[in-house]
Amino acid sequence: MWDHKATKAFNLLKKLMTKPSILSLPDLNKLFIIETDVSMVGVRVVLIQDRHLIAYISKYLGPKQQTMSIYEEEMLVIMHVVTKLKHYMWGKHFKTRTNHMSLKYLLDQKIITPI
């Protein structure tokens, strides 16, 4: 139920998240870094540039995605964020940081999954 307390909390969060010390404007001439974190029920992604937060995305994983392997979930997140934030990264090099080490060798592996 959305009440006065929830509205107050939301307005405080909105105020804090839009302060310049929290979110920064991007410089399209500098390198972007995408950091991902996948849990059993959701994903969190931050877009960083020069140690400043540019964007934050979180997404709940539906029942179908929750049954995927962690490898597939990590790849799904990277594809989702690149699609969602393509206006920042179009034609530019960027780095992706993840805590799933096997993605480092993605191009060297023969993976047999639909994704």
PLY file of the C-alpha trace (Angstrom):
ply
format ascii 1.0
element vertex 115
property float x
property float y
property float z
element edge 114
property int vertex1
property int vertex2
end_header
0.00 0.00 0.00
1.42 3.38 -1.03
0.95 5.82 1.84
2.43 9.07 3.10
5.43 7.25 4.56
6.20 5.58 1.21
5.86 8.90 -0.64
8.25 10.56 1.80
10.79 7.73 1.39
10.47 7.83 -2.40
11.01 11.60 -2.51
14.09 11.29 -0.28
15.50 8.53 -2.50
14.80 10.60 -5.62
16.53 13.61 -4.07
19.61 11.57 -3.09
19.87 9.75 -6.42
19.76 12.93 -8.49
22.40 14.84 -6.54
25.53 15.52 -8.60
27.63 13.65 -6.04
25.65 10.47 -6.78
24.89 10.55 -10.51
27.23 12.21 -12.98
26.77 13.31 -16.55
28.61 11.14 -19.08
31.53 12.26 -21.18
31.15 10.44 -24.50
34.90 10.75 -25.17
35.86 8.66 -22.12
35.71 4.91 -21.47
32.53 3.44 -19.95
32.64 0.53 -17.51
29.67 -1.75 -16.94
29.62 -3.65 -13.64
27.09 -6.47 -13.26
25.90 -8.52 -10.32
23.47 -11.42 -10.71
21.68 -13.07 -7.81
19.12 -15.86 -7.78
16.19 -13.46 -8.16
17.52 -10.31 -9.78
20.30 -8.38 -11.43
21.98 -5.10 -10.72
24.05 -3.12 -13.18
25.95 0.14 -12.84
27.46 2.22 -15.61
30.60 3.96 -14.39
32.95 6.50 -15.87
36.03 7.82 -14.05
34.76 6.24 -10.80
31.48 8.18 -11.05
28.08 6.55 -11.31
26.34 7.38 -14.60
23.38 4.97 -14.54
21.91 2.17 -12.45
19.63 -0.62 -13.65
18.01 -3.35 -11.61
15.75 -6.05 -12.90
13.79 -8.86 -11.34
14.36 -12.25 -12.95
11.19 -14.07 -13.90
10.67 -17.79 -13.25
12.11 -18.76 -16.65
15.30 -16.74 -16.15
15.72 -18.03 -12.59
16.11 -21.58 -13.94
18.97 -20.60 -16.27
22.57 -21.35 -15.41
24.53 -18.51 -13.86
26.56 -18.30 -17.06
23.42 -17.70 -19.11
22.08 -15.19 -16.58
25.31 -13.18 -16.69
25.23 -13.11 -20.50
21.56 -12.14 -20.46
22.38 -9.21 -18.18
25.21 -7.99 -20.39
23.00 -8.19 -23.48
20.19 -6.38 -21.65
22.36 -3.52 -20.41
24.12 -3.00 -23.73
20.72 -2.81 -25.42
19.28 -0.52 -22.75
22.28 1.84 -22.62
23.30 1.69 -26.28
22.93 5.46 -26.64
26.00 5.84 -24.39
28.09 3.12 -26.01
27.19 3.27 -29.70
30.44 2.91 -31.66
32.60 3.17 -28.54
34.80 0.75 -26.65
33.67 -0.15 -23.15
34.66 -2.60 -20.42
32.46 -5.07 -18.62
33.20 -6.22 -15.09
31.50 -9.28 -13.70
32.19 -11.71 -10.89
31.71 -14.70 -13.21
35.22 -15.62 -14.33
34.30 -18.00 -17.18
32.83 -15.11 -19.20
36.41 -13.91 -19.63
36.97 -16.83 -21.98
33.67 -16.48 -23.85
35.17 -16.33 -27.33
37.33 -19.42 -26.69
34.46 -21.68 -25.57
32.02 -23.82 -27.47
28.82 -23.43 -25.51
25.74 -25.40 -26.42
22.84 -23.34 -25.12
20.10 -21.50 -26.97
21.33 -18.11 -25.73
0 1
1 2
2 3
3 4
4 5
5 6
6 7
7 8
8 9
9 10
10 11
11 12
12 13
13 14
14 15
15 16
16 17
17 18
18 19
19 20
20 21
21 22
22 23
23 24
24 25
25 26
26 27
27 28
28 29
29 30
30 31
31 32
32 33
33 34
34 35
35 36
36 37
37 38
38 39
39 40
40 41
41 42
42 43
43 44
44 45
45 46
46 47
47 48
48 49
49 50
50 51
51 52
52 53
53 54
54 55
55 56
56 57
57 58
58 59
59 60
60 61
61 62
62 63
63 64
64 65
65 66
66 67
67 68
68 69
69 70
70 71
71 72
72 73
73 74
74 75
75 76
76 77
77 78
78 79
79 80
80 81
81 82
82 83
83 84
84 85
85 86
86 87
87 88
88 89
89 90
90 91
91 92
92 93
93 94
94 95
95 96
96 97
97 98
98 99
99 100
100 101
101 102
102 103
103 104
104 105
105 106
106 107
107 108
108 109
109 110
110 111
111 112
112 113
113 114
